[in-house]
Structure formats: C-alpha cells, structure tokens
Amino acid sequence: MSSTQTGDFDRQQTLQQADGWRLMLAVHRPSGRTVQLLIFSQELSQLPQFRAALKTDRDTLLQLRHACIQRFLGFAESDGELLCWMEPPDAPSLATVMASENRLSTDEVIDICWQISSALQQLHNLGLAHGAIAADTVLLSEGLQPTITALGLHRWLAAARQAGSTALANTRPALISVSAFASRDQVQTDLRDLGVLIKQLLQKSGNEHTQDYAATPVRTRLTRLLESLIDNDHSTPLTARELQGRLGEILLDDSEMPIDDQRDETTGYKKSIIGDLFEKAAPTAPAPTRQTPAGSAGYSPKLPILVSVIVLLLLTLVAVLMR
C-alpha cells in the first residue's frame, strides 16, 4: 500500500461515521479535486485479514469504470491508517428520494432496476460483489441515473469481523485466505437485496399517473419478479444479466404501454431501456442520413466496390489497346 501524508487532504466535512471507519468530504491537494475520503482506524487497518481483503480488491476497483458505480481514485496508508478516496457523486440517496413527495412511474422503476443490474453484472464478471445494496448505498440523480456507493466496504469489514471471531476461537495465528472471486451465494445476495430495494421503490411510487392506463399488468409482473428474487425460488434469475432480460420481456410483452421519456440526455443520463426497446421515429423531422447495413433493401455497400472494379478493368483495357 503506497504511503501518503494526512496533509495531502484538506478535510472539510464528515459525511458518515461508524465503528472503525469514517467517510469525509475532502480536497485532494495534489490534484485540487474534491473527493470522498474513506479512512479506517489504526486498529482495523492493522488486521492482516482486513489488509488482505482490501489489497485483493484495490487494483480491480481502481480500473473499474461504469456509469452507475462510484469511481475509485486512489488507495494509500497514512500514520497506520488505511484510506481510499473516490469521486463525490452529486445525488441524493434512494432513501431520501423515497422519503420525498416525488413519485416514480413503473417504467421508471424498471429503468432504474435495469441500470443497477447492469452495474452488478460488471461487478460479478470481475469477481466482485457488493453485499449491501440498500436505499442508503444507492443514489439517484435528477436524470434518474442510479449510482452504487460503498463498494468493497461490506467485504472488508466482514473480513475484519471474521478475524476477530477467529482470534477468540483459536489462540494460534490464523491462515490468511481471502478469495478474489465472489461466490454464488454472494451474487444471489446482491440480487436479493436489489429485489428488496426495488420492491420498496415500487411501493413508494404510489398510484400510477392517470395516463398510464396499461401499466397495471406491468406493475403486477414486476412485483412477481421481485418477489421471486426475494424468495430465491427456482425461477429466480441466476445472474444480473438474466434479470435484465426478464425486465425487457415485461416491457416487450406489453405493447400497449405508453412510452414518454422526455429526460434530457445531456445531463449524463444513460439512455433508457424504454427507449432502446420502443424507439419511435419522429413524425415530422426527417431522419438523418445514415448508411444502411449490408443485406438491407435500397443502397448496398457492395456497389462502390463493383464500380471501382469496373473502372479498373476499363483502364486496363484502354492501356492494352494503346500499346
């Protein structure tokens, strides 16, 4: 773990604090950027199991890039305390959103679930699991883009708790063994936690807008899907990617559902699954000119090649005749 000085950070505000760690808003002096600084106590930082778990995830987290996952910027150690810093997301938690008077429609809830599933699938592909998907660890922007935070924290603290229980049960030094890959149970825990969270969000969404006359069957099917995730029955999707597919099926099977996504894409909001599945052509504005794929009707990309070959043949013939 690289070393850094405490003076490299101008600590401004404590955002969250618990036993063994605290999350602060700070300015990283070398770069001049505002960050979220996660600091672990010396007692926690010196546990071999805790250090091993954090070190195992460090390189993967630094390389991880996803629009719905908080980005890690660095890891270091200062005065015996391990610390890491991340980009500060500018969005309230889902807990705050659900406590407000704002209400989401069913298709917006599906969209949020789809985006979180996409982020979880990337985590699981890399061998990571979150372990604590909840209303206070998922943020939601004005453009309805979710952001998963506190990644790695649950796993590192679990390693520290395991170290403490091992020390009480056995006086001999414990073998330090930290798996670099999430287990199937951990993956299912993430999906079950997501099911609980989205069900809460759906319940808080209240009554549908009056114009969403065909959304009731969609809401019913979504509720059944979420309950299967929570109950972990035989029909539960085994991966986040399968969950995305189920969400897409719900929308595709309801062809009468009105689609009206007027959110501004310039805000950084990822294109909605709704738009992907039900993209309509503008009624008045002409469509921009674009190349038609091979094999489609109309213009064929093979035509320029044939013309070029014919021209070359004609030039060769003229050259032969002029000899």
DRENMARZA-822670 format. One record per residue (C-alpha): residue number from 1; chain; x, z, y. Coordinates in nm, 2 decimals, m for minus. Example, Ala and Ser with C-alpha at 12.3 -4.5 7.8 and 13.67 -1.06 7.14 Angstrom:
2
R	k	c	east	up	north
R	1	A	1.23	0.78	m0.45
R	2	A	1.37	0.71	m0.11
END
This chain:
323
R	k	c	east	up	north
R	1	A	0.00	0.00	0.00
R	2	A	0.15	m0.10	0.33
R	3	A	0.21	0.17	0.59
R	4	A	0.07	0.17	0.94
R	5	A	0.06	0.42	1.23
R	6	A	m0.25	0.60	1.34
R	7	A	m0.17	0.49	1.69
R	8	A	m0.24	0.13	1.58
R	9	A	m0.61	0.21	1.61
R	10	A	m0.80	0.33	1.91
R	11	A	m1.08	0.53	1.75
R	12	A	m1.39	0.52	1.96
R	13	A	m1.69	0.64	1.76
R	14	A	m1.78	0.80	1.42
R	15	A	m2.05	0.59	1.26
R	16	A	m2.08	0.77	0.93
R	17	A	m1.91	1.07	0.76
R	18	A	m1.92	1.22	0.41
R	19	A	m1.71	1.44	0.18
R	20	A	m1.37	1.27	0.17
R	21	A	m1.42	0.98	0.40
R	22	A	m1.54	0.87	0.74
R	23	A	m1.64	0.54	0.89
R	24	A	m1.54	0.48	1.26
R	25	A	m1.57	0.21	1.52
R	26	A	m1.21	0.14	1.65
R	27	A	m1.00	m0.11	1.82
R	28	A	m0.70	m0.25	1.62
R	29	A	m0.43	m0.25	1.89
R	30	A	m0.20	m0.52	1.74
R	31	A	m0.49	m0.78	1.72
R	32	A	m0.71	m0.64	2.00
R	33	A	m1.02	m0.68	1.79
R	34	A	m1.29	m0.42	1.74
R	35	A	m1.32	m0.32	1.37
R	36	A	m1.49	m0.07	1.14
R	37	A	m1.23	0.17	1.02
R	38	A	m1.28	0.35	0.69
R	39	A	m1.05	0.65	0.65
R	40	A	m1.01	0.85	0.33
R	41	A	m0.89	1.21	0.33
R	42	A	m0.54	1.30	0.21
R	43	A	m0.69	1.49	m0.09
R	44	A	m0.88	1.18	m0.20
R	45	A	m0.60	0.94	m0.12
R	46	A	m0.35	1.11	m0.34
R	47	A	m0.56	1.09	m0.66
R	48	A	m0.39	0.84	m0.89
R	49	A	m0.73	0.71	m1.02
R	50	A	m0.86	0.66	m0.67
R	51	A	m0.55	0.48	m0.56
R	52	A	m0.55	0.26	m0.87
R	53	A	m0.92	0.16	m0.82
R	54	A	m0.86	0.07	m0.45
R	55	A	m0.54	m0.12	m0.52
R	56	A	m0.71	m0.32	m0.80
R	57	A	m0.98	m0.44	m0.56
R	58	A	m0.76	m0.48	m0.25
R	59	A	m0.64	m0.84	m0.29
R	60	A	m0.97	m0.97	m0.40
R	61	A	m1.16	m0.81	m0.11
R	62	A	m0.91	m0.95	0.14
R	63	A	m0.97	m1.30	0.01
R	64	A	m1.34	m1.27	m0.03
R	65	A	m1.55	m1.49	0.20
R	66	A	m1.93	m1.50	0.20
R	67	A	m2.17	m1.53	0.49
R	68	A	m2.37	m1.23	0.35
R	69	A	m2.07	m0.99	0.28
R	70	A	m1.89	m0.78	0.53
R	71	A	m1.53	m0.92	0.57
R	72	A	m1.23	m0.70	0.49
R	73	A	m0.94	m0.74	0.73
R	74	A	m0.67	m0.50	0.60
R	75	A	m0.56	m0.21	0.39
R	76	A	m0.29	0.04	0.47
R	77	A	m0.18	0.41	0.45
R	78	A	m0.11	0.64	0.74
R	79	A	0.01	1.00	0.71
R	80	A	m0.10	1.02	0.35
R	81	A	m0.45	0.88	0.42
R	82	A	m0.56	0.55	0.27
R	83	A	m0.76	0.33	0.51
R	84	A	m0.91	m0.01	0.54
R	85	A	m1.08	m0.20	0.82
R	86	A	m1.35	m0.46	0.83
R	87	A	m1.54	m0.68	1.07
R	88	A	m1.81	m0.49	1.25
R	89	A	m2.15	m0.65	1.17
R	90	A	m2.38	m0.67	1.47
R	91	A	m2.71	m0.60	1.29
R	92	A	m2.93	m0.30	1.20
R	93	A	m2.97	m0.17	0.85
R	94	A	m3.27	m0.27	0.64
R	95	A	m3.38	0.09	0.66
R	96	A	m3.41	0.05	1.04
R	97	A	m3.59	m0.28	1.01
R	98	A	m3.84	m0.13	0.76
R	99	A	m3.90	0.16	0.99
R	100	A	m3.98	m0.07	1.29
R	101	A	m4.31	m0.23	1.36
R	102	A	m4.18	m0.58	1.27
R	103	A	m4.33	m0.73	0.96
R	104	A	m4.19	m1.00	0.74
R	105	A	m4.38	m1.26	0.56
R	106	A	m4.35	m1.31	0.18
R	107	A	m4.14	m1.63	0.22
R	108	A	m3.90	m1.44	0.45
R	109	A	m3.87	m1.16	0.19
R	110	A	m3.79	m1.42	m0.08
R	111	A	m3.54	m1.58	0.15
R	112	A	m3.36	m1.25	0.21
R	113	A	m3.36	m1.18	m0.16
R	114	A	m3.22	m1.52	m0.24
R	115	A	m2.93	m1.48	0.01
R	116	A	m2.84	m1.13	m0.13
R	117	A	m2.85	m1.28	m0.48
R	118	A	m2.60	m1.55	m0.37
R	119	A	m2.36	m1.28	m0.24
R	120	A	m2.40	m1.07	m0.56
R	121	A	m2.33	m1.38	m0.77
R	122	A	m2.00	m1.44	m0.59
R	123	A	m1.90	m1.07	m0.64
R	124	A	m1.99	m1.08	m1.01
R	125	A	m1.79	m1.41	m1.05
R	126	A	m1.49	m1.23	m0.91
R	127	A	m1.53	m0.93	m1.14
R	128	A	m1.67	m0.70	m0.87
R	129	A	m1.99	m0.50	m0.85
R	130	A	m2.14	m0.32	m0.55
R	131	A	m2.30	m0.02	m0.73
R	132	A	m2.50	0.10	m0.43
R	133	A	m2.73	m0.18	m0.30
R	134	A	m2.98	0.00	m0.08
R	135	A	m3.16	m0.01	0.26
R	136	A	m2.86	0.16	0.43
R	137	A	m2.59	m0.06	0.28
R	138	A	m2.76	m0.39	0.36
R	139	A	m2.80	m0.51	0.72
R	140	A	m3.04	m0.77	0.86
R	141	A	m2.97	m0.98	1.16
R	142	A	m3.23	m1.12	1.41
R	143	A	m3.20	m1.45	1.23
R	144	A	m3.28	m1.28	0.90
R	145	A	m2.94	m1.31	0.75
R	146	A	m2.85	m1.01	0.54
R	147	A	m2.50	m0.85	0.53
R	148	A	m2.38	m0.64	0.24
R	149	A	m2.16	m0.35	0.35
R	150	A	m1.98	m0.05	0.19
R	151	A	m1.84	m0.29	m0.08
R	152	A	m1.59	m0.11	m0.31
R	153	A	m1.68	0.24	m0.17
R	154	A	m1.90	0.34	m0.46
R	155	A	m1.65	0.23	m0.72
R	156	A	m1.36	0.41	m0.56
R	157	A	m1.55	0.73	m0.52
R	158	A	m1.67	0.71	m0.88
R	159	A	m1.30	0.68	m0.99
R	160	A	m1.23	1.00	m0.79
R	161	A	m1.52	1.19	m0.95
R	162	A	m1.40	1.07	m1.29
R	163	A	m1.05	1.20	m1.21
R	164	A	m1.20	1.54	m1.12
R	165	A	m1.41	1.57	m1.43
R	166	A	m1.11	1.47	m1.65
R	167	A	m0.89	1.73	m1.49
R	168	A	m1.14	2.00	m1.57
R	169	A	m1.19	1.89	m1.93
R	170	A	m0.82	1.83	m2.01
R	171	A	m0.51	2.00	m1.87
R	172	A	m0.29	1.71	m1.98
R	173	A	m0.23	1.42	m1.75
R	174	A	m0.50	1.16	m1.79
R	175	A	m0.41	0.80	m1.87
R	176	A	m0.49	0.59	m1.56
R	177	A	m0.71	0.30	m1.67
R	178	A	m0.91	0.11	m1.42
R	179	A	m1.10	m0.21	m1.52
R	180	A	m1.06	m0.50	m1.29
R	181	A	m1.39	m0.65	m1.40
R	182	A	m1.74	m0.53	m1.36
R	183	A	m1.92	m0.45	m1.68
R	184	A	m2.26	m0.60	m1.78
R	185	A	m2.42	m0.26	m1.71
R	186	A	m2.28	m0.27	m1.35
R	187	A	m2.41	m0.62	m1.30
R	188	A	m2.75	m0.51	m1.42
R	189	A	m2.74	m0.20	m1.19
R	190	A	m2.68	m0.43	m0.89
R	191	A	m2.98	m0.65	m0.99
R	192	A	m3.20	m0.34	m1.05
R	193	A	m3.10	m0.19	m0.71
R	194	A	m3.18	m0.52	m0.55
R	195	A	m3.52	m0.53	m0.71
R	196	A	m3.60	m0.18	m0.58
R	197	A	m3.48	m0.27	m0.23
R	198	A	m3.68	m0.60	m0.21
R	199	A	m3.99	m0.43	m0.35
R	200	A	m3.97	m0.17	m0.07
R	201	A	m3.92	m0.45	0.18
R	202	A	m4.22	m0.64	0.04
R	203	A	m4.44	m0.33	0.06
R	204	A	m4.33	m0.26	0.42
R	205	A	m4.42	m0.62	0.51
R	206	A	m4.78	m0.52	0.51
R	207	A	m5.06	m0.77	0.53
R	208	A	m4.98	m1.14	0.54
R	209	A	m5.03	m1.34	0.85
R	210	A	m5.37	m1.49	0.86
R	211	A	m5.24	m1.85	0.84
R	212	A	m5.05	m1.77	0.51
R	213	A	m5.37	m1.83	0.31
R	214	A	m5.18	m1.94	0.00
R	215	A	m4.92	m1.67	0.00
R	216	A	m5.11	m1.42	m0.22
R	217	A	m5.02	m1.57	m0.56
R	218	A	m4.66	m1.60	m0.44
R	219	A	m4.66	m1.23	m0.35
R	220	A	m4.81	m1.14	m0.69
R	221	A	m4.55	m1.34	m0.88
R	222	A	m4.27	m1.20	m0.67
R	223	A	m4.39	m0.84	m0.74
R	224	A	m4.39	m0.91	m1.11
R	225	A	m4.04	m1.05	m1.10
R	226	A	m3.92	m0.75	m0.90
R	227	A	m4.09	m0.51	m1.15
R	228	A	m3.92	m0.68	m1.44
R	229	A	m3.58	m0.63	m1.26
R	230	A	m3.65	m0.26	m1.21
R	231	A	m3.78	m0.20	m1.56
R	232	A	m3.50	m0.41	m1.71
R	233	A	m3.73	m0.57	m1.97
R	234	A	m3.64	m0.86	m2.20
R	235	A	m3.75	m1.13	m1.94
R	236	A	m3.51	m0.99	m1.67
R	237	A	m3.26	m1.25	m1.53
R	238	A	m2.92	m1.17	m1.67
R	239	A	m2.74	m1.29	m1.36
R	240	A	m2.79	m1.31	m0.99
R	241	A	m2.79	m1.69	m1.02
R	242	A	m3.08	m1.68	m1.27
R	243	A	m3.27	m1.46	m1.02
R	244	A	m3.21	m1.73	m0.75
R	245	A	m3.36	m1.98	m0.99
R	246	A	m3.67	m1.76	m1.05
R	247	A	m3.72	m1.73	m0.68
R	248	A	m3.70	m2.10	m0.64
R	249	A	m3.96	m2.15	m0.92
R	250	A	m4.20	m1.92	m0.74
R	251	A	m4.19	m2.14	m0.43
R	252	A	m4.19	m2.48	m0.62
R	253	A	m4.49	m2.38	m0.83
R	254	A	m4.69	m2.30	m0.51
R	255	A	m4.71	m2.65	m0.35
R	256	A	m4.98	m2.53	m0.10
R	257	A	m4.77	m2.26	0.06
R	258	A	m4.73	m2.34	0.43
R	259	A	m4.37	m2.37	0.54
R	260	A	m4.29	m2.29	0.91
R	261	A	m3.93	m2.19	0.96
R	262	A	m3.86	m2.20	1.34
R	263	A	m3.55	m1.98	1.34
R	264	A	m3.25	m2.12	1.54
R	265	A	m2.97	m2.24	1.31
R	266	A	m2.72	m2.19	1.60
R	267	A	m2.74	m1.82	1.56
R	268	A	m2.54	m1.85	1.24
R	269	A	m2.84	m1.80	1.01
R	270	A	m2.78	m1.97	0.67
R	271	A	m3.02	m2.25	0.60
R	272	A	m3.33	m2.11	0.44
R	273	A	m3.41	m2.16	0.07
R	274	A	m3.75	m2.26	0.20
R	275	A	m3.61	m2.54	0.40
R	276	A	m3.40	m2.65	0.10
R	277	A	m3.70	m2.67	m0.13
R	278	A	m3.95	m2.81	0.12
R	279	A	m3.77	m3.02	0.37
R	280	A	m4.01	m3.24	0.57
R	281	A	m3.93	m3.54	0.77
R	282	A	m4.01	m3.52	1.15
R	283	A	m4.34	m3.71	1.22
R	284	A	m4.22	m3.87	1.55
R	285	A	m3.85	m3.86	1.58
R	286	A	m3.67	m4.14	1.39
R	287	A	m3.44	m4.02	1.11
R	288	A	m3.07	m4.05	1.18
R	289	A	m2.90	m4.35	1.02
R	290	A	m2.70	m4.25	0.71
R	291	A	m2.55	m4.42	0.41
R	292	A	m2.78	m4.44	0.11
R	293	A	m2.64	m4.31	m0.21
R	294	A	m2.54	m4.56	m0.48
R	295	A	m2.81	m4.68	m0.70
R	296	A	m3.09	m4.63	m0.44
R	297	A	m3.31	m4.90	m0.30
R	298	A	m3.20	m5.10	0.01
R	299	A	m2.84	m5.10	0.12
R	300	A	m2.59	m5.10	m0.17
R	301	A	m2.23	m4.96	m0.11
R	302	A	m2.11	m5.23	m0.35
R	303	A	m2.19	m5.51	m0.11
R	304	A	m1.89	m5.47	0.12
R	305	A	m1.66	m5.48	m0.19
R	306	A	m1.82	m5.81	m0.31
R	307	A	m1.79	m5.97	0.03
R	308	A	m1.42	m5.87	0.05
R	309	A	m1.35	m6.02	m0.29
R	310	A	m1.53	m6.35	m0.20
R	311	A	m1.33	m6.37	0.13
R	312	A	m1.00	m6.32	m0.06
R	313	A	m1.09	m6.59	m0.31
R	314	A	m1.18	m6.83	m0.03
R	315	A	m0.85	m6.76	0.15
R	316	A	m0.66	m6.81	m0.18
R	317	A	m0.84	m7.14	m0.24
R	318	A	m0.76	m7.27	0.11
R	319	A	m0.39	m7.17	0.07
R	320	A	m0.37	m7.37	m0.26
R	321	A	m0.53	m7.68	m0.10
R	322	A	m0.30	m7.68	0.20
R	323	A	0.02	m7.70	m0.02
END
